[in-house]
Amino acid sequence: MKKLVLLLCLVCFFSSYAQKNEEADIKAINKVLKKQRIAWSNHNIEKYMEGYWKSDSLKFYGNNGITYGWDNTLERYKKAYPTEDHTGTLSFRINDITKISEDAYYVLGEYHLKREVGNADGIFMLVFKKINGEWKIIADTSS
């Protein structure tokens, strides 16, 4: 009987620990997204890009196909959003954050840009991976 009670205590402990870790991960991912939202709304695309994995393996998939690499993604954003009138003010609606593995999550959401050149709305799916202790976007599908 003592072994059963001990086993149940251990299961409860590890379950609670895993849930707290997942909550901390989601909070950290939301913090990255908040920093990006603020940077974008300040027309600071370089600061916005800090949320992305600075690697040639980064993938961005949008209406014009796949863009490979951090530098190419930055250039794509700069070309598509050259002025403050184009970046406008960004807001997100996060619909789901789901754990894929111990060091990866996907995020489903909607974005809204309020801007002088006309508002824009769309959806996105981001894949976050914990790299060197930081949550970074390794893949972005936006339309």
ABEGO torsion letter per residue (X at the ends): XAAAAAAAAAAAAAAAAAAAAAAAAAAAAAAAAAAAAAAAAAGBAAAAAAABBBBAABBBBBAAEBBBEAAAAAAAAAAABABAAAAEBBBBBBABBBBABAABBBBBBBBBBBBAAEBBBBBBBBBBBBBGGBBBBABBBBX
